Amino acid sequence: MVPEVSDPALRERFYGNFRIIYRITDHTIEILTVHHCAMPLEGST
């Protein structure tokens, strides 16, 4: 779950300095953003 977003379908993983936000549907993993952790998510402030 992504704390800044109230959508329980969104998930996140961290890889090095990057945050990968994604959604899983029936047979698909949809990557929504690959975001550097030093920057805030747009719209989350």
Secondary structure, 3 states (H helix, E strand, C coil): CCCCCCCCCEEEEEECCEEEEEEECCCCEEEEEEEECCCCCCCCC
